[in-house]
């Protein structure tokens, strides 16, 4: 579990990023992109680890804005990223009352403990080398050793797909071409941007890029978010997004619930999804509870390794086991 220390640890190595943003959710994803790109450019980020680190950043920044600063725009979130060649550290600071050991959620043991929030700290604890709450508990230090796996390509980071450059400009973020032979542009925040009236989070739907993935099924309906199939009398909802977060959850959740209407079993196929933030876990629990209340069953199939790891860490795999594919979910053959 995370460590609590009353003293602030000194930074190590060189500073890569040191900045602040207001506690406005629209700034979260651009900051995640900036940190991931910096780590990838400096060759600290492995291709597999990239999705895990994105998940940890999403949770930590959102906690600082929401639980720490209560989304008060006059309270800033601080970021200090540094590295020494062997590892990197990131301190995310807020101006709230601070985390305490009593606030750390415990792992789920039985279904009666099922909750819709509190999964993020568990994920950070398992996916990072160190998680330390310093000072009054409002300075979160995350440490990760340099990856020895295949390095992530900054241009292919999944987080980059979250926002277009035009959308980043709307929240006071712009690209600055670096001098010299730097391999990529960096991002900085326009501190003169109009923080008082941030734009709403854009709920956008990309044009489906995936071929129909349920062999032998009858296609009932299709949107940019979801394809609904029927096979052997069961309804299959095939998600058509590479990642699910608070950025598009308001599109995804209603589509799944609508597809399950009138069904005793609904199969949710995640074969295209390679990233899901902790808020999505809560949404899945909420959907599970709603369907259970109707007397219906939710089955999940085709999880990618990263998604399956998230479910295992949070013990949600005990509630929603991973079926290897939609056909296995139809007959109830778990991995």
N, C-alpha and C positions, 0 to 999 in steps of 0.2 A: 504494500500500500504506500501512498505518498508519504514523504518525510516532512516534518514541520521543524523549522529552525528559526529562532528568534533573531539571529544575526543574519545580515546580508552576506552572501558569498561574493568574493571578488570575481570579476570577469577574467577570462583567460584568452591569450592570443590576441588577434586583431579584431576590431569592430567592423562588422559588415553592414549592419543597419542600426541606426539609432534615431527613432522618430516617434511621433505621437499622432493619434487620430481622435476625433470626437467619438462619443459613444452612440454612433449611428450605424445601424446594421448594414446600411449600404456600403460602408467602408470595409466590412469584414472580408469579402471575397477578393477585392483588389489587394488587400494586405497579404492574404494567403498566397496569392499569385506572386507577389513581390518576393516573399520569403522563399517560396519553393524555387523560383527562378534563380535567386541568388545562390542557394545551396547547390542547385544543379550546375550552374555555371562554374562554381568553385570545386566541383567534383566531390561533394560530400554526400550526395543523394543517390541512392540506388534506385533502379527502375521499379523494383517490387516495393521498396520502402516508401516511394513517393505517395502512393495512395494512403498508406498508414499515417505518414506525417501530415498529409492534408487533413485527415480525419482529426488528428490531435490538435492541429492549429485551429480548425473550425470550432472545436469544443472550447479550447482555451480562450480564444478571442471573444466568442459569444458569451461565455461565462463572465468575462471581465466587463463587457458592455451591459449585460442584463443583470446578473446577480451582484456584481460589484458596484457599477455606476448607475444601475436602475435606468439605463438609457437616458440619463441626464446629459444633454448635449454640451453643457459647460464643464463636464467632467471628462478628462481625457484618459485614453488607454495608451500606455507607453510600451514600446518595443525596443529591445536591445539584443541584437543577434551578433554573436562573435564566434570565432573558431581558432584553433591552434594547430591545425594540420592533422591531428588525430581524431578530434571530435568537435562538435559545435554545441553551443548553448544559446538558449533564447529565454530572456526574461520578459514576461508580459505582466505589466503592472496596472492596477486600477486604483481608484480613490474611494473604494468602499470600506466596509468594516472588516473584511478579510475572511478567508476560509479558516475553519477550525476542524480538528479531528472528528468532532461530533457530527459535522455536516457531511462527512464522507459517506455515501450510500454503501450499504453492505451488498454483497453478491446475493442473487436470488437463490434460494434453496428449494422452495416449494411454490406451486402455482399460486397459492394464496398470497404470496408476497409480490405478485406481479404488479409492476408499476409502469408508468408511461414516460418517466424521466429518470435522470441520475445515472445514465450508462457511460457518459463521457469520461469521468474520472477513472473508471475501470479500464477503459480502452487505453487512455494515456499511460496508466501504470504498467500495462502489459506490453505496449508498443514502443516505449522509450526506455533508455537505460537508467535515467534518473528523473523523478518528478519530485520537486521540492517546493513547498510553500514557505517563503521567507518573510522576515520582519513580522508584521501584524497579520500575515496570511494573505496579503493583497499583492504580493510579488511572486509569481509562479515561474520557477526555473525548470526548463526542460533541457535535458542533455541527451545527445545521441552520438555514438561513435561513427566515424566515417565508414561508409558501407564498403564491403569488399566484393559486392556483387556487381553485375552489369550496371553501369551508370545511367541515370535518367537523362533523356534528351530534353533540354529546356523547352524546345518547340513542341514537344509531344506530351507535356504534362497535362493530365486530364483537367486540372483546375483552370487552365487557360481557357477552356471552352465555356466556362461559366459566364463570362462577360465579354462583350466586344469592346474594342478600343473606344468607340463612340459612347458606350454606356459608362466606361471608366471616366471619360472626360466629364460626364454629367455629375459625378461625385467628387470632382476636384482632383482627379488622378490623371497623369499624363505620362507619355513615354519620353524619355530624354536620351538622345543618342550619345553614347559614351565616347570619349576621346580615345585615340589610339586604336589598337587592334582588338578591343573587347569584342567578344563573340556575340553579344546580345545587348539589347537595350535594357536599361533599368527603368524602374518606375519611382516617381516621387510624388508626394502629395502637395497640392496647391493649398498652402495654409491660409490663403485669402479667399478660398471658395466660400460660397454661401452655405454654411453649415446649418443655419436656422431653418432652411427649407430644403432638406435633402429630397431627391426624387424617390418615389416609391420603388420597391423592389420590382423589377420587371418580370412578369409572368409570361414567358415566351415559350412557344412550342416549335421545335425544329421540325423540318420536313423529315419524315421517317427515312432512315438510311439502311434499314435492315430488311433482308428478305424474310418472307414468312418462314418462321422457324418451327412450326408444329406440323410435322409430316402426317398426312392423312386426315387432318382435321378440316372441318367446315368453317370458313371465315364468316363470322356473324356481323362484325362491325370493325371499323378502323378509324382511329384518330392519330394525330401526331404523337400522342402519349401512349396509347394502348391499342393493341389488337385483341379482339375477343373471338375465341374459337369455341367449337364444340366437337368433342370426340368421345365416342362410347357413352353418350348421354351426359357427359360432364362438361362444365364450363371452364375454359382455360383463358386467363388474362395474361397476355404477353406484353411486358413493359418494353417500351421503345425509347429508352433514354440511357445514356452511359452512366449518369450519376443522378442520385436523388439527394436533395438537401432542402433547407428551408427556402432555397431559391425557387424550386419548382414543386414543392410538396403540395401546395394548394391546388395544383393541377392533377397530381398523381393520385392522391388519396380519394377524392370524390369519384374518379374514374374507376378505381378498383371496387369501391362500395357499390357503385351503380351496376358494374358487371356481375356482382354477386347477388343482385336482387332476385328473389324467388328460387335460389339454388340451395341444395343441401350441402354441396361441396363446391368450393371454388379453388382452382389451382392458379397460383400466382407464379408465373415463369420469369425468373430474373436473369436469364441467360445473357442479356445485353448489358446488364448493370454491373459496373466494376467499382462503383463507389457509392456508399450510402452513409450519411452523417448520423450522429447519435440521435438527432431529432426524428430521423426516419424509423429508428428502432421503436421509439415511443408510438409513432403512427401505426406501425405494424401491430403492436400490442393493442392499440385502440381498435383497429380493424378486427383483430382476433376476438376481442371482448364483444364488439358489436355483433359480429356474426354468430358467436356462441350464444348470445342472448336471443338470436332468432332461431337457434337450433341448427345452425349451419357450421361447417367445418372449413378452415383455411389450411391449404397445403401449399408449401413453397418448393419450387423445383429450380434446378439449374443454377444454383449459387456459384459465383466465381470463388476462387480460393480466398480472396481478401474478405468478401462478404461472409463466407462460411466461418472464417477466423473470428470476425466480429461477433457472430452469433454464439460461437463457442465461448469466447471470453466473457460475454455477458450472461451465459447460461440460457439464452433464449433458444438454443438448439434443443433443449429438453422439451420446450413447448412447441416449437415449430421446426421439426427436423428437416434436413435437406434431402429432397428426392433428387436423384442424379439427372432426371429429365422429366418432361411432362408425362411420357408414357408410364414411367415408374410411379409417378404421383397418382395416375389414374387407378392403378392396381394396388397402391399403398405399399410399394416396395422401397423402403428407406435405404439410404447409403449404409 
